[in-house]
Amino acid sequence: MTTYLVGYDLNREGSNYSEKNKALIELIKDEANGYWHHLDSSWIINSSKTATLLRDRFKTVLDDDDELLVIKVSAPAAWHGFNKSGSDWLVKHIE
């Protein structure tokens, strides 16, 4: 199982923005074997898939001008301001 950061910006706000955002969030949750979501457009997920496969799956709901990053997360790492459960998840899943 690999831990990935998934970050995105949906650049064209319009009538389909909330639907597109909802669809992407559902795909992220569907692909994750556990996830951390304490920042607006950033998720940390566990997955047995590669970053490339995850990117390809997530981009199916994006427009050409949207931005998406899927990158492996590993220690060392540092953070600030998250509640205990958020910090505990990070400690447990970032190796």
Secondary structure, 3 states (H helix, E strand, C coil): CEEEEEEEECCCCCCCHHHHHHHHHHHHHHHCCCEEEEECCEEEEEECCCHHHHHHHHHHHCCCCCEEEEEECCCCCCCCCCCHHHHHHHHHHCC
